[in-house]
Amino acid sequence: MTAQRTFRIAAIPADGVGVEVVAAGRTVLDALADASNGRFAFDWQEFPWGSDYYAQHGRMMDEDGLDQLEDFDAIYFGAVGWPTVPDHVSLWGLRLKICQSFDQWANVRPVEFLPGIRSPLRKADDTELSWVVVRENSEGEYAGFGGRNFGARDDRGEVAVQSAVFTEVGCERIIRFAFDLARTRPRKKVSSVTKSNAQQYGMVLWDDVFRRVAAEYSDVETESVLVDAMAAKFVLRPEDLSVVVASNLNADILSDLGSALAGSLGLAASANLNPERRFPSMFEPVHGSAPDIAGQGICNPVGAIGSAALMLEHFGLHDEAKAVQHAIEVTSGQGIRTRDVGGSAGTVEVTEAIIGNLPG
């Protein structure tokens, strides 16, 4: 039977365990397509970019790499970083280059507590917890504005300037995205996070925009919390969270904290969205390239497979996205887990179990 819709996906495994988890996610998606009776299919093209590519070519991706990616329906990304390449070179040369060039301004990072996985948070034992961090993904502290100067001075005279950039347009679109997302959740609440008591320009602008946008969403609860207080709230009152929206840096840190509270960074999925769909969006696990365990077959594929579920949601395959997330939950509840979450299963074993728990 001819597929009604074929989704063209650019796969960029990149570095370390990225190769293993992208392979795992692809296997799950292909299994779904095979069972769809021709309703949809995936057309994959894999790109060899990353730190090995840098060693050969002096750059992290092809010079015309963005042109090559632009016509795909989505990008499925692994992880970037390797000891032989400075982290800022690998990150800005590949992942951030794609995010910024394709205006993937909304980064969505769910925090999910899976059955059978012990959280270091005692409250998770008897409280149902689930929230999502919405991260401004195009400007803020990661805008890339600044430079290093006076390097020729004697006696440590070099100066580095790193500027955080906040625009009213950038603040408004991510805050409005968070409110729209909150309307779809059981608890309709948005928590805005800044450090406006100390950063009196950019983050006060954020606060002003938040108040203005909030006035249009009278059906949604709101709160504004300083980032240090929110870090404490993640631990002490997580049941009070639903949608947390924050700047690039603050949301990056808080989402990692949320993933750690859920049990492991290996569980965390994310989507880098261009909501207007002018460019392809990119889906990736939150964890890094983990050089210490790369190639051993023991890395956790759940973050990457969860990211594949977010990609299905983006494609409008809502039932399939729910099926993948349900299969992840069933698998963890069966005790089939990798070492980072207290199990002994390998990457392939967990992946096969998730496929086995998909609806027939």
Salt bridges, closest charged atoms under 4 A:
GLU46 OE1 - ARG26 NH1 2.91
ASP73 OD1 - ARG5 NH2 3.52
ASP103 OD1 - ARG173 NH2 2.96
ASP103 OD2 - ARG278 NH2 3.25
ASP155 OD1 - ARG156 NH2 3.49
GLU158 OE2 - ARG148 NE 2.92
GLU168 OE2 - ARG212 NH2 3.05
GLU172 OE2 - ARG176 NH2 2.85
GLU172 OE1 - ARG212 NH2 2.87
ASP208 OD1 - ARG211 NH2 2.47
GLU216 OE1 - ARG176 NH1 2.88
ASP219 OD1 - ARG183 NH2 2.95
GLU221 OE2 - ARG187 NE 3.00
GLU223 OE2 - LYS189 NZ 3.42
GLU223 OE1 - LYS233 NZ 2.81
ASP228 OD2 - LYS195 NZ 2.91
GLU239 OE1 - LYS123 NZ 3.32
ASP240 OD1 - ARG187 NH1 2.99
ASP240 OD2 - LYS189 NZ 2.86
ASP240 OD2 - LYS233 NZ 2.73
ASP240 OD2 - ARG237 NH2 3.49
ASP252 OD1 - ARG109 NH1 3.22
ASP252 OD2 - ARG135 NH2 3.66
ASP256 OD1 - ARG109 NH1 3.76
GLU284 OE2 - ARG95 NE 2.61
GLU313 OE2 - HIS318 ND1 2.52
GLU320 OE2 - ARG39 NH2 2.32
